[in-house]
Amino acid sequence: MHLFIIAFSFFFASPLFANDALLLKVRDKVRTIKDFKAEAVITLNVEFLKAKPSGATILYKAPGRLKVKSEGFSMIPKQGAGLPFAALLESPFTSVDLPDENIKGIMYKVKKVIPIADTGQIILATVWIDSKKELIAKMSAVTKGGTIIMDMSYEKQFEKYALPSSIFMSFDVPAFSLPKSMTGDLLAEKKKGSEKKNTKGSAQISYTNITVNKGISEDQFR
């Protein structure tokens, strides 16, 4: 499988595919973000976990630095918070056009994106792009740990940055162990029979009080 992906990447690693105009427009929007801060409400739904919504503060600083601060226990796949597609677009990639897709009356450009370099986690992604707004509305990412599907929505004032205000994720990732003790707003308990190879679930991240390019000190990332 990995050999196929590598061969597939080199086959399409031509200037025509590597310089996808629409994806580069999205990337250019993301590049206008030097930093942003937001309050977040995270609602987690995992098959072995009962959880209340938890609050967190999201800090982002270009290029790709992310900090999630929470008094409780906020458990989300790390690819989902902040700017989930920024690392994919900033690394060298090739892309392949797939058939357009109509979702709820909006026609989206669908593209397969293959990183040429090691992005850290993402092996392969499919993105659904609103070509009029130059925004990624949906991304399905095959990672080293499993598959994550993200649906993004945007508030109008943040469309110029391609900064989502809400991200809904569904994921199928390897099972992981929970801490023995948790504090804060998130109350959780394991369900019986949860020993599985993979964990399926979803998470909703909703941002409020978003501030962009106001500056974030290094102390806040410690």
JOHUMO-V321930 format. One record per residue. N is the residue number from 1. RES is the residue in three letters. BURIAL is + if it has 9 or more other C-alpha atoms within 8 Angstrom, else -. Layout:
<<N:RES:BURIAL> <N:RES:BURIAL>>
//
This chain:
<<1:MET:-> <2:HIS:-> <3:LEU:-> <4:PHE:-> <5:ILE:-> <6:ILE:-> <7:ALA:-> <8:PHE:-> <9:SER:+> <10:PHE:-> <11:PHE:-> <12:PHE:+> <13:ALA:+> <14:SER:-> <15:PRO:-> <16:LEU:-> <17:PHE:+> <18:ALA:+> <19:ASN:-> <20:ASP:+> <21:ALA:-> <22:LEU:-> <23:LEU:-> <24:LEU:+> <25:LYS:+> <26:VAL:+> <27:ARG:+> <28:ASP:-> <29:LYS:+> <30:VAL:+> <31:ARG:-> <32:THR:-> <33:ILE:+> <34:LYS:+> <35:ASP:+> <36:PHE:+> <37:LYS:+> <38:ALA:+> <39:GLU:+> <40:ALA:+> <41:VAL:+> <42:ILE:+> <43:THR:+> <44:LEU:+> <45:ASN:+> <46:VAL:+> <47:GLU:+> <48:PHE:+> <49:LEU:+> <50:LYS:+> <51:ALA:+> <52:LYS:+> <53:PRO:+> <54:SER:+> <55:GLY:+> <56:ALA:+> <57:THR:+> <58:ILE:+> <59:LEU:+> <60:TYR:+> <61:LYS:+> <62:ALA:-> <63:PRO:-> <64:GLY:-> <65:ARG:-> <66:LEU:+> <67:LYS:-> <68:VAL:-> <69:LYS:-> <70:SER:+> <71:GLU:-> <72:GLY:+> <73:PHE:+> <74:SER:+> <75:MET:-> <76:ILE:-> <77:PRO:-> <78:LYS:-> <79:GLN:-> <80:GLY:+> <81:ALA:+> <82:GLY:-> <83:LEU:-> <84:PRO:-> <85:PHE:-> <86:ALA:+> <87:ALA:+> <88:LEU:+> <89:LEU:+> <90:GLU:-> <91:SER:+> <92:PRO:+> <93:PHE:+> <94:THR:+> <95:SER:+> <96:VAL:+> <97:ASP:-> <98:LEU:-> <99:PRO:-> <100:ASP:-> <101:GLU:-> <102:ASN:-> <103:ILE:-> <104:LYS:-> <105:GLY:-> <106:ILE:-> <107:MET:+> <108:TYR:+> <109:LYS:+> <110:VAL:+> <111:LYS:+> <112:LYS:+> <113:VAL:+> <114:ILE:+> <115:PRO:+> <116:ILE:+> <117:ALA:-> <118:ASP:-> <119:THR:+> <120:GLY:-> <121:GLN:-> <122:ILE:+> <123:ILE:+> <124:LEU:+> <125:ALA:+> <126:THR:+> <127:VAL:+> <128:TRP:+> <129:ILE:+> <130:ASP:+> <131:SER:+> <132:LYS:-> <133:LYS:-> <134:GLU:+> <135:LEU:+> <136:ILE:+> <137:ALA:+> <138:LYS:+> <139:MET:+> <140:SER:+> <141:ALA:+> <142:VAL:+> <143:THR:+> <144:LYS:-> <145:GLY:-> <146:GLY:+> <147:THR:+> <148:ILE:+> <149:ILE:+> <150:MET:+> <151:ASP:+> <152:MET:+> <153:SER:+> <154:TYR:+> <155:GLU:-> <156:LYS:-> <157:GLN:-> <158:PHE:+> <159:GLU:+> <160:LYS:-> <161:TYR:+> <162:ALA:+> <163:LEU:+> <164:PRO:+> <165:SER:+> <166:SER:+> <167:ILE:+> <168:PHE:+> <169:MET:+> <170:SER:+> <171:PHE:+> <172:ASP:+> <173:VAL:+> <174:PRO:+> <175:ALA:+> <176:PHE:-> <177:SER:-> <178:LEU:-> <179:PRO:-> <180:LYS:-> <181:SER:-> <182:MET:+> <183:THR:+> <184:GLY:-> <185:ASP:+> <186:LEU:+> <187:LEU:+> <188:ALA:+> <189:GLU:-> <190:LYS:-> <191:LYS:-> <192:LYS:-> <193:GLY:-> <194:SER:-> <195:GLU:-> <196:LYS:-> <197:LYS:-> <198:ASN:-> <199:THR:+> <200:LYS:+> <201:GLY:+> <202:SER:+> <203:ALA:+> <204:GLN:+> <205:ILE:+> <206:SER:+> <207:TYR:+> <208:THR:-> <209:ASN:-> <210:ILE:+> <211:THR:-> <212:VAL:+> <213:ASN:-> <214:LYS:-> <215:GLY:-> <216:ILE:+> <217:SER:-> <218:GLU:-> <219:ASP:-> <220:GLN:-> <221:PHE:-> <222:ARG:->>
//
